[in-house]
């Protein structure tokens, strides 16, 4: 139906639109129970959240334990990684940063963690943490907030986009 001029605002048009909506709703409720209906996000939300959290936990553990082979599997080849300083990097740089032999990482505690399902095949997990350890023998500590975006490929989750933001410490100039 093509709408022109005032037709979209007319009472007649609004009545026809309401009638069409009522007919469509009525027809959908008459479908036999054997007809499969698509799942809504709310009906799969709990299992999707658990699946995302499980993958996010394994992903964080692979980073902290410097598990390069596992990270290779968990990170999409076309990863976009935005560092805490705003640089755009890819899979190679991301994995190299976590597996550098000169670096050691302390265990982390995640604060204010959120899980945001986007669809049955995509979601985001975000948290705040203090990333600390040693690099080339020197101590470091950085408070960050990150968001990892995951997507399923062939039933397996992969990190496709990672954004890190450094959080200024009280009294810090950076």
C-alpha positions as CSV (number, residue, x, y, z in Angstrom):
1,X,0.0,0.0,0.0
2,X,1.4,3.4,-0.9
3,X,0.7,6.3,1.4
4,X,0.4,9.8,0.0
5,X,-0.5,13.2,1.4
6,X,-2.7,13.0,4.5
7,X,-3.7,9.4,4.0
8,X,-1.4,8.2,6.7
9,X,-3.1,10.5,9.3
10,X,-6.7,9.9,8.3
11,X,-9.1,8.2,10.6
12,X,-10.0,5.8,7.8
13,X,-6.4,4.8,7.3
14,X,-6.0,4.3,11.1
15,X,-9.1,2.1,11.3
16,X,-7.9,-0.1,8.3
17,X,-4.4,-0.4,9.9
18,X,-6.0,-1.5,13.2
19,X,-8.2,-4.0,11.4
20,X,-5.2,-5.5,9.6
21,X,-3.3,-5.8,12.8
22,X,-6.2,-7.5,14.5
23,X,-6.6,-10.0,11.7
24,X,-2.8,-10.8,11.7
25,X,-2.9,-11.3,15.5
26,X,-5.9,-13.5,15.2
27,X,-4.4,-15.6,12.5
28,X,-1.1,-16.2,14.5
29,X,-3.1,-17.5,17.5
30,X,-4.9,-20.0,15.3
31,X,-1.7,-21.8,14.2
32,X,-1.7,-25.4,15.2
33,X,0.7,-26.2,18.0
34,X,2.7,-28.4,15.7
35,X,3.8,-25.4,13.7
36,X,7.1,-24.2,15.0
37,X,7.3,-20.7,16.1
38,X,10.6,-18.9,16.2
39,X,12.1,-18.5,19.7
40,X,12.1,-15.1,21.2
41,X,15.2,-13.7,22.8
42,X,13.4,-13.8,26.2
43,X,12.7,-17.5,25.9
44,X,16.4,-18.3,25.3
45,X,17.8,-15.4,27.4
46,X,18.8,-17.5,30.5
47,X,20.7,-20.2,28.6
48,X,22.3,-17.6,26.3
49,X,23.5,-15.6,29.3
50,X,25.0,-18.7,30.9
51,X,26.7,-19.7,27.6
52,X,28.1,-16.2,27.2
53,X,29.3,-16.1,30.8
54,X,30.9,-19.5,30.5
55,X,32.8,-18.4,27.4
56,X,33.7,-15.1,28.9
57,X,35.2,-16.9,32.0
58,X,37.2,-19.2,29.8
59,X,38.3,-16.3,27.6
60,X,39.5,-14.3,30.7
61,X,41.3,-17.3,32.1
62,X,43.1,-18.0,28.8
63,X,44.3,-14.4,28.8
64,X,45.5,-14.3,32.4
65,X,47.2,-17.7,32.1
66,X,48.8,-16.8,28.8
67,X,47.2,-19.7,26.9
68,X,48.1,-18.8,23.3
69,X,46.7,-21.9,21.6
70,X,43.3,-21.4,23.4
71,X,43.3,-17.7,22.5
72,X,43.9,-18.7,18.9
73,X,40.7,-20.7,19.0
74,X,38.7,-18.2,20.9
75,X,39.5,-15.1,18.9
76,X,38.0,-14.5,15.4
77,X,40.5,-14.0,12.7
78,X,39.1,-10.5,11.9
79,X,39.0,-9.3,15.6
80,X,38.9,-5.6,16.1
81,X,40.7,-4.7,19.3
82,X,40.6,-1.1,20.6
83,X,43.3,-0.7,23.2
84,X,43.2,1.5,26.3
85,X,45.1,4.2,24.4
86,X,42.6,4.1,21.5
87,X,44.7,2.2,19.0
88,X,43.0,-0.3,16.7
89,X,44.7,-3.6,16.5
90,X,43.9,-7.2,15.4
91,X,44.1,-10.8,16.5
92,X,47.8,-11.1,16.2
93,X,48.6,-8.0,18.4
94,X,45.9,-9.0,20.9
95,X,47.3,-12.5,21.4
96,X,50.9,-11.2,21.4
97,X,50.0,-8.8,24.2
98,X,48.7,-11.5,26.4
99,X,51.3,-14.1,25.7
100,X,54.5,-12.0,25.9
101,X,57.0,-14.0,27.9
102,X,58.2,-10.9,29.7
103,X,54.8,-10.3,31.3
104,X,53.2,-12.0,34.3
105,X,49.6,-11.2,35.3
106,X,48.1,-11.3,38.8
107,X,44.7,-12.9,39.3
108,X,41.8,-10.5,38.6
109,X,38.5,-9.7,40.3
110,X,35.7,-8.5,38.0
111,X,33.4,-5.8,39.3
112,X,30.1,-4.5,37.8
113,X,30.0,-7.3,35.2
114,X,27.2,-7.1,32.7
115,X,26.0,-9.6,30.1
116,X,24.0,-8.3,27.2
117,X,22.6,-10.9,24.8
118,X,22.1,-9.4,21.4
119,X,20.7,-12.4,19.5
120,X,21.1,-16.2,19.7
121,X,24.4,-15.8,18.0
122,X,25.8,-12.6,19.5
123,X,26.3,-10.9,22.9
124,X,28.6,-8.6,24.9
125,X,30.2,-9.1,28.3
126,X,31.6,-6.0,30.2
127,X,33.3,-5.5,33.5
128,X,35.7,-3.4,35.4
129,X,38.9,-4.8,36.9
130,X,42.4,-3.9,38.0
131,X,44.9,-5.5,35.6
132,X,48.2,-5.9,37.4
133,X,51.4,-7.9,37.3
134,X,55.0,-7.4,36.1
135,X,56.4,-6.5,32.7
136,X,60.1,-6.9,32.1
137,X,60.5,-7.1,35.9
138,X,58.6,-3.9,36.7
139,X,55.3,-3.8,38.5
140,X,52.3,-2.4,36.7
141,X,48.7,-1.8,37.6
142,X,45.9,-0.4,35.5
143,X,42.2,0.0,36.3
144,X,40.2,-0.7,33.2
145,X,36.6,-1.2,31.9
146,X,36.3,-3.5,29.0
147,X,33.6,-4.8,26.7
148,X,34.1,-8.1,24.8
149,X,31.7,-8.7,21.9
150,X,31.2,-12.4,21.1
151,X,29.6,-14.1,18.1
152,X,28.9,-17.7,17.4
153,X,30.4,-19.3,14.4
154,X,29.3,-22.9,13.7
155,X,28.0,-23.1,17.3
156,X,31.3,-21.9,18.9
157,X,31.7,-18.5,20.5
158,X,34.5,-16.2,19.2
159,X,35.7,-12.8,20.4
160,X,35.0,-10.4,17.5
161,X,35.4,-7.0,19.1
162,X,37.1,-5.9,22.2
163,X,37.1,-2.3,23.6
164,X,39.3,-1.4,26.6
165,X,39.0,1.9,28.5
166,X,41.5,3.0,31.1
167,X,40.0,4.5,34.2
168,X,41.9,7.3,35.8
169,X,43.0,6.7,39.4
170,X,42.1,9.3,41.9
171,X,44.7,12.1,41.8
172,X,46.2,10.7,38.5
173,X,46.9,12.9,35.6
174,X,46.3,10.1,33.1
